[in-house]
Amino acid sequence: MELSSFMSAQVASLQQTLQMSILDKTLNLGTQGTVELLKSMPTQPAATHPHKGTVIDVSV
């Protein structure tokens, strides 16, 4: 095997490792940001059902 082909394979492997590392860090930052955003959201009151529990007069 020639030295140039060996070095080319090593560079390709290094590039792939670096890309995966960057992708992993980006996903972690995105997840962390999403968790912080969800934690900072104000709590909302429970929505009431539009007709459950109401009395409807049908004796007309």
Rosetta blueprint (number, residue, H / E / L):
1 M L
2 E L
3 L H
4 S H
5 S H
6 F H
7 M H
8 S H
9 A H
10 Q H
11 V H
12 A H
13 S H
14 L H
15 Q H
16 Q H
17 T H
18 L H
19 Q H
20 M H
21 S H
22 I H
23 L H
24 D H
25 K H
26 T H
27 L H
28 N H
29 L H
30 G H
31 T H
32 Q H
33 G H
34 T H
35 V H
36 E H
37 L H
38 L H
39 K H
40 S H
41 M L
42 P L
43 T L
44 Q L
45 P L
46 A L
47 A L
48 T L
49 H L
50 P L
51 H L
52 K L
53 G L
54 T L
55 V L
56 I L
57 D L
58 V L
59 S L
60 V L
